[in-house]
């Protein structure tokens, strides 16, 4: 398999000027470096996590424990062999921001505390740290994350869209054979 080389101009799927600290639901996908199958395998439509896959799952849900403004649900997350899909709910939590506003409209190149980007960066960092410490692995993630299936930068706009994405996440292992992320090793 040939991998692209060099620096590529990446087009952001984020909505320009949108405040990604704002309460709401966000559908994200993050992929392993070179789309390598690092987290386990799909057998008969069921994902079987290996040790690294279990670390990924544990760190995802730890994100919601460590950050009271983040809510995560079991049926809105899946670890696949080379990527994860999840819905992150950012909720109001005034106790974290006494005397300040929680607004943090992103500026180019900066990741603001409490933003969707900061949450994903911390998650990926925690997985990498544990993988290095426990499994002697260092290079896990592809840069950034993306929000496909939703044209509005990963933002869940209504109940129907939330239900469609939740079904997509739940069915991902069953549809692995036809998944765009299922690249041959």
Phi and psi in degrees as GROMACS dihedral restraints (atoms count N, CA, C in turn):
[ dihedral_restraints ]
;  ai    aj    ak    al  type     phi  dphi    fc
    3     4     5     6     1   -92.8    20    10
    4     5     6     7     1   134.5    20    10
    6     7     8     9     1  -108.1    20    10
    7     8     9    10     1   141.6    20    10
    9    10    11    12     1   -63.2    20    10
   10    11    12    13     1   142.8    20    10
   12    13    14    15     1  -113.3    20    10
   13    14    15    16     1   159.4    20    10
   15    16    17    18     1    87.0    20    10
   16    17    18    19     1  -178.5    20    10
   18    19    20    21     1   -91.8    20    10
   19    20    21    22     1   124.3    20    10
   21    22    23    24     1  -110.4    20    10
   22    23    24    25     1   146.4    20    10
   24    25    26    27     1   -77.2    20    10
   25    26    27    28     1   115.0    20    10
   27    28    29    30     1   -93.9    20    10
   28    29    30    31     1   131.9    20    10
   30    31    32    33     1   -93.7    20    10
   31    32    33    34     1   123.5    20    10
   33    34    35    36     1   -72.2    20    10
   34    35    36    37     1   141.1    20    10
   36    37    38    39     1   -91.9    20    10
   37    38    39    40     1    -2.3    20    10
   39    40    41    42     1   -72.0    20    10
   40    41    42    43     1   148.7    20    10
   42    43    44    45     1   -76.2    20    10
   43    44    45    46     1   123.7    20    10
   45    46    47    48     1   -61.6    20    10
   46    47    48    49     1   128.3    20    10
   48    49    50    51     1    81.7    20    10
   49    50    51    52     1    -3.0    20    10
   51    52    53    54     1   -77.4    20    10
   52    53    54    55     1   140.8    20    10
   54    55    56    57     1   -87.9    20    10
   55    56    57    58     1   101.1    20    10
   57    58    59    60     1   -80.4    20    10
   58    59    60    61     1    15.4    20    10
   60    61    62    63     1   -98.7    20    10
   61    62    63    64     1   -12.4    20    10
   63    64    65    66     1   -63.1    20    10
   64    65    66    67     1   137.5    20    10
   66    67    68    69     1   -57.2    20    10
   67    68    69    70     1   140.3    20    10
   69    70    71    72     1   156.3    20    10
   70    71    72    73     1   179.8    20    10
   72    73    74    75     1  -100.4    20    10
   73    74    75    76     1   138.6    20    10
   75    76    77    78     1  -132.2    20    10
   76    77    78    79     1   126.6    20    10
   78    79    80    81     1   -95.2    20    10
   79    80    81    82     1   122.6    20    10
   81    82    83    84     1  -126.8    20    10
   82    83    84    85     1   154.9    20    10
   84    85    86    87     1  -133.4    20    10
   85    86    87    88     1   133.0    20    10
   87    88    89    90     1  -129.8    20    10
   88    89    90    91     1   143.3    20    10
   90    91    92    93     1  -120.5    20    10
   91    92    93    94     1   150.7    20    10
   93    94    95    96     1   -72.0    20    10
   94    95    96    97     1   156.9    20    10
   96    97    98    99     1   -61.5    20    10
   97    98    99   100     1   131.9    20    10
   99   100   101   102     1    59.6    20    10
  100   101   102   103     1    14.8    20    10
  102   103   104   105     1    57.7    20    10
  103   104   105   106     1    31.6    20    10
  105   106   107   108     1   -69.1    20    10
  106   107   108   109     1   145.1    20    10
  108   109   110   111     1   -80.5    20    10
  109   110   111   112     1    94.2    20    10
  111   112   113   114     1  -108.5    20    10
  112   113   114   115     1   -17.1    20    10
  114   115   116   117     1  -102.4    20    10
  115   116   117   118     1    -0.3    20    10
  117   118   119   120     1   135.2    20    10
  118   119   120   121     1  -155.8    20    10
  120   121   122   123     1  -146.3    20    10
  121   122   123   124     1   157.1    20    10
  123   124   125   126     1   -96.2    20    10
  124   125   126   127     1   124.7    20    10
  126   127   128   129     1  -125.7    20    10
  127   128   129   130     1   119.9    20    10
  129   130   131   132     1    51.1    20    10
  130   131   132   133     1    45.8    20    10
  132   133   134   135     1    74.7    20    10
  133   134   135   136     1    11.9    20    10
  135   136   137   138     1  -124.9    20    10
  136   137   138   139     1   132.0    20    10
  138   139   140   141     1   -79.5    20    10
  139   140   141   142     1   126.0    20    10
  141   142   143   144     1  -110.8    20    10
  142   143   144   145     1   107.8    20    10
  144   145   146   147     1   -76.1    20    10
  145   146   147   148     1   140.2    20    10
  147   148   149   150     1   -92.7    20    10
  148   149   150   151     1  -169.4    20    10
  150   151   152   153     1   -60.5    20    10
  151   152   153   154     1   -43.3    20    10
  153   154   155   156     1   -66.7    20    10
  154   155   156   157     1   -39.8    20    10
  156   157   158   159     1   -59.8    20    10
  157   158   159   160     1   -38.4    20    10
  159   160   161   162     1   -67.5    20    10
  160   161   162   163     1   -38.2    20    10
  162   163   164   165     1   -61.9    20    10
  163   164   165   166     1   -44.8    20    10
  165   166   167   168     1   -56.9    20    10
  166   167   168   169     1   -48.9    20    10
  168   169   170   171     1   -61.6    20    10
  169   170   171   172     1   -46.8    20    10
  171   172   173   174     1   -61.1    20    10
  172   173   174   175     1   -44.1    20    10
  174   175   176   177     1   -69.2    20    10
  175   176   177   178     1   -32.4    20    10
  177   178   179   180     1   -58.6    20    10
  178   179   180   181     1   -52.1    20    10
  180   181   182   183     1   -74.7    20    10
  181   182   183   184     1   -24.0    20    10
  183   184   185   186     1   -64.9    20    10
  184   185   186   187     1   -29.9    20    10
  186   187   188   189     1   -55.9    20    10
  187   188   189   190     1   -40.6    20    10
  189   190   191   192     1   -72.9    20    10
  190   191   192   193     1   -27.5    20    10
  192   193   194   195     1   -75.7    20    10
  193   194   195   196     1   -41.2    20    10
  195   196   197   198     1   -75.3    20    10
  196   197   198   199     1   -23.3    20    10
  198   199   200   201     1  -122.8    20    10
  199   200   201   202     1   104.8    20    10
  201   202   203   204     1   -64.4    20    10
  202   203   204   205     1   -15.4    20    10
  204   205   206   207     1   -90.3    20    10
  205   206   207   208     1     5.5    20    10
  207   208   209   210     1  -117.4    20    10
  208   209   210   211     1   128.3    20    10
  210   211   212   213     1  -118.6    20    10
  211   212   213   214     1   133.4    20    10
  213   214   215   216     1  -131.3    20    10
  214   215   216   217     1   144.9    20    10
  216   217   218   219     1  -128.6    20    10
  217   218   219   220     1   140.9    20    10
  219   220   221   222     1   -52.1    20    10
  220   221   222   223     1   -43.9    20    10
  222   223   224   225     1   -81.4    20    10
  223   224   225   226     1     6.9    20    10
  225   226   227   228     1  -120.0    20    10
  226   227   228   229     1    28.1    20    10
  228   229   230   231     1  -150.5    20    10
  229   230   231   232     1   140.7    20    10
  231   232   233   234     1  -147.5    20    10
  232   233   234   235     1   138.3    20    10
  234   235   236   237     1   -98.9    20    10
  235   236   237   238     1   126.9    20    10
  237   238   239   240     1  -111.6    20    10
  238   239   240   241     1   174.2    20    10
  240   241   242   243     1   -55.8    20    10
  241   242   243   244     1   -33.7    20    10
  243   244   245   246     1  -134.8    20    10
  244   245   246   247     1    14.5    20    10
  246   247   248   249     1  -163.0    20    10
  247   248   249   250     1   167.5    20    10
  249   250   251   252     1  -129.1    20    10
  250   251   252   253     1   146.6    20    10
  252   253   254   255     1  -119.6    20    10
  253   254   255   256     1   140.2    20    10
  255   256   257   258     1  -161.3    20    10
  256   257   258   259     1   158.1    20    10
  258   259   260   261     1  -108.2    20    10
  259   260   261   262     1   127.2    20    10
  261   262   263   264     1  -108.4    20    10
  262   263   264   265     1   125.4    20    10
  264   265   266   267     1  -102.3    20    10
  265   266   267   268     1   116.8    20    10
  267   268   269   270     1   -95.8    20    10
  268   269   270   271     1   124.6    20    10
  270   271   272   273     1  -120.6    20    10
  271   272   273   274     1   163.2    20    10
  273   274   275   276     1   -66.4    20    10
  274   275   276   277     1   135.1    20    10
  276   277   278   279     1  -150.5    20    10
  277   278   279   280     1    82.9    20    10
  279   280   281   282     1   -64.1    20    10
  280   281   282   283     1   -22.7    20    10
  282   283   284   285     1   -64.5    20    10
  283   284   285   286     1   -24.7    20    10
  285   286   287   288     1   -77.4    20    10
  286   287   288   289     1   -20.9    20    10
  288   289   290   291     1  -130.7    20    10
  289   290   291   292     1    46.5    20    10
  291   292   293   294     1   -59.9    20    10
  292   293   294   295     1   126.3    20    10
  294   295   296   297     1    81.0    20    10
  295   296   297   298     1     0.4    20    10
  297   298   299   300     1  -132.9    20    10
  298   299   300   301     1   163.5    20    10
  300   301   302   303     1   -92.3    20    10
  301   302   303   304     1   151.8    20    10
  303   304   305   306     1   -90.7    20    10
  304   305   306   307     1     8.2    20    10
  306   307   308   309     1   -67.7    20    10
  307   308   309   310     1   138.0    20    10
  309   310   311   312     1  -153.0    20    10
  310   311   312   313     1    53.7    20    10
  312   313   314   315     1   -51.1    20    10
  313   314   315   316     1   125.1    20    10
  315   316   317   318     1   -68.4    20    10
  316   317   318   319     1   144.6    20    10
  318   319   320   321     1  -105.4    20    10
  319   320   321   322     1   158.1    20    10
  321   322   323   324     1   -53.4    20    10
  322   323   324   325     1   123.7    20    10
  324   325   326   327     1    84.5    20    10
  325   326   327   328     1    -8.7    20    10
  327   328   329   330     1  -103.7    20    10
  328   329   330   331     1   142.3    20    10
  330   331   332   333     1  -110.8    20    10
  331   332   333   334     1   117.9    20    10
  333   334   335   336     1   -89.5    20    10
  334   335   336   337     1   140.9    20    10
  336   337   338   339     1   -55.2    20    10
  337   338   339   340     1   137.0    20    10
  339   340   341   342     1    85.5    20    10
  340   341   342   343     1    -5.5    20    10
  342   343   344   345     1   -83.9    20    10
  343   344   345   346     1   165.2    20    10
  345   346   347   348     1   -56.3    20    10
  346   347   348   349     1   -44.0    20    10
  348   349   350   351     1   -60.1    20    10
  349   350   351   352     1   -40.2    20    10
  351   352   353   354     1   -67.3    20    10
  352   353   354   355     1   -37.8    20    10
  354   355   356   357     1   -63.9    20    10
  355   356   357   358     1   -47.2    20    10
  357   358   359   360     1   -66.0    20    10
  358   359   360   361     1   -42.2    20    10
  360   361   362   363     1   -61.0    20    10
  361   362   363   364     1   -42.8    20    10
  363   364   365   366     1   -65.9    20    10
  364   365   366   367     1   -40.6    20    10
  366   367   368   369     1   -60.1    20    10
  367   368   369   370     1   -51.1    20    10
  369   370   371   372     1   -64.2    20    10
  370   371   372   373     1   -37.6    20    10
  372   373   374   375     1   -65.1    20    10
  373   374   375   376     1   -42.8    20    10
  375   376   377   378     1   -64.0    20    10
  376   377   378   379     1   -41.4    20    10
  378   379   380   381     1   -62.1    20    10
  379   380   381   382     1   -47.0    20    10
  381   382   383   384     1   -62.7    20    10
  382   383   384   385     1   -42.2    20    10
  384   385   386   387     1   -59.4    20    10
  385   386   387   388     1   -50.1    20    10
  387   388   389   390     1   -66.6    20    10
  388   389   390   391     1   -38.9    20    10
  390   391   392   393     1   -62.7    20    10
  391   392   393   394     1   -39.0    20    10
  393   394   395   396     1   -67.3    20    10
  394   395   396   397     1   -46.8    20    10
  396   397   398   399     1   -68.2    20    10
  397   398   399   400     1   -44.0    20    10
  399   400   401   402     1   -94.0    20    10
  400   401   402   403     1   -29.4    20    10
  402   403   404   405     1  -123.3    20    10
  403   404   405   406     1     1.6    20    10
  405   406   407   408     1    58.3    20    10
  406   407   408   409     1    40.5    20    10
  408   409   410   411     1  -116.2    20    10
  409   410   411   412     1   142.1    20    10
  411   412   413   414     1  -124.1    20    10
  412   413   414   415     1   -38.2    20    10
  414   415   416   417     1  -102.3    20    10
  415   416   417   418     1   100.4    20    10
  417   418   419   420     1  -115.3    20    10
  418   419   420   421     1   -50.6    20    10
  420   421   422   423     1   -99.9    20    10
  421   422   423   424     1   144.7    20    10
  423   424   425   426     1   -73.7    20    10
  424   425   426   427     1   151.9    20    10
  426   427   428   429     1   -61.1    20    10
  427   428   429   430     1   141.1    20    10
  429   430   431   432     1    70.2    20    10
  430   431   432   433     1  -159.8    20    10
  432   433   434   435     1  -153.6    20    10
  433   434   435   436     1   165.8    20    10
  435   436   437   438     1  -137.4    20    10
  436   437   438   439     1   163.7    20    10
  438   439   440   441     1  -125.3    20    10
  439   440   441   442     1    82.3    20    10
  441   442   443   444     1   -90.2    20    10
  442   443   444   445     1   171.9    20    10
  444   445   446   447     1    76.1    20    10
  445   446   447   448     1   -11.0    20    10
  447   448   449   450     1  -130.4    20    10
  448   449   450   451     1   123.0    20    10
  450   451   452   453     1   -70.9    20    10
  451   452   453   454     1   -18.1    20    10
  453   454   455   456     1   -97.5    20    10
  454   455   456   457     1    49.2    20    10
  456   457   458   459     1    63.3    20    10
  457   458   459   460     1    32.7    20    10
  459   460   461   462     1    82.9    20    10
  460   461   462   463     1     0.9    20    10
  462   463   464   465     1   -83.5    20    10
  463   464   465   466     1   124.0    20    10
  465   466   467   468     1   -76.4    20    10
  466   467   468   469     1   118.1    20    10
  468   469   470   471     1   -93.0    20    10
  469   470   471   472     1   -21.6    20    10
  471   472   473   474     1  -159.8    20    10
  472   473   474   475     1   174.1    20    10
  474   475   476   477     1   -62.2    20    10
  475   476   477   478     1   -39.5    20    10
  477   478   479   480     1   -62.9    20    10
  478   479   480   481     1   -42.3    20    10
  480   481   482   483     1   -66.4    20    10
  481   482   483   484     1   -40.8    20    10
  483   484   485   486     1   -58.8    20    10
  484   485   486   487     1   -46.9    20    10
  486   487   488   489     1   -63.9    20    10
  487   488   489   490     1   -40.3    20    10
  489   490   491   492     1   -63.5    20    10
  490   491   492   493     1   -44.9    20    10
  492   493   494   495     1   -68.5    20    10
  493   494   495   496     1   -41.1    20    10
  495   496   497   498     1   -61.1    20    10
  496   497   498   499     1   -39.9    20    10
  498   499   500   501     1   -64.8    20    10
  499   500   501   502     1   -42.1    20    10
  501   502   503   504     1   -59.5    20    10
  502   503   504   505     1   -46.1    20    10
  504   505   506   507     1   -61.4    20    10
  505   506   507   508     1   -48.6    20    10
  507   508   509   510     1   -62.2    20    10
  508   509   510   511     1   -35.3    20    10
  510   511   512   513     1   -87.0    20    10
  511   512   513   514     1    -4.9    20    10
  513   514   515   516     1   -54.1    20    10
  514   515   516   517     1   -47.4    20    10
  516   517   518   519     1   -62.2    20    10
  517   518   519   520     1   -36.8    20    10
  519   520   521   522     1   -65.8    20    10
  520   521   522   523     1   -29.0    20    10
  522   523   524   525     1  -101.5    20    10
  523   524   525   526     1    15.0    20    10
  525   526   527   528     1   -57.0    20    10
  526   527   528   529     1   -39.6    20    10
  528   529   530   531     1   -58.2    20    10
  529   530   531   532     1   -30.8    20    10
  531   532   533   534     1  -105.2    20    10
  532   533   534   535     1     5.8    20    10
  534   535   536   537     1   -71.7    20    10
  535   536   537   538     1   135.8    20    10
  537   538   539   540     1   -60.2    20    10
  538   539   540   541     1   -27.9    20    10
  540   541   542   543     1   -79.6    20    10
  541   542   543   544     1   -10.3    20    10
  543   544   545   546     1   -82.8    20    10
  544   545   546   547     1    81.4    20    10
  546   547   548   549     1   -93.0    20    10
  547   548   549   550     1   148.3    20    10
  549   550   551   552     1   -71.9    20    10
  550   551   552   553     1   138.7    20    10
